[in-house]
Amino acid sequence: MPERTADTLVADELATCLTAVAAHQDRKAFRTLFDHFAPRVRAYGLRLGCTPQQAEELAQETMVKVWRKAGLFDPAKAAPSTWIFRIARNQRIDAFRRESHPE
């Protein structure tokens, strides 16, 4: 059996949190996810060229989507970080399209 690293343990714990949010809207599990990922998503937004306000909005919108769509997470297909950063990426693309093509 392969040795489990700290990163693997953290990923497993985060996957468990996502499953708890999906199964019964566990607020404590969501808080764990939020505390872990919101600052990372903000930093990701800043690296993409967002203003601090846009980066904060990206983090908030991403985490709202995580809350709503946690049932779609499949740990067999992706790590929690991969799944959440894909949501953030798609949110940023959507925001860029809205900014580029105002109604």
Secondary structure, 3 states (H helix, E strand, C coil): CCCCCHHHHHHHHHHHHHHHHHHHCCHHHHHHHHHHHHHHHHHHHHHCCCCHHHHHHHHHHHHHHHHHHHHHCCCCCCCHHHHHHHHHHHHHHHHHHHHHCCC
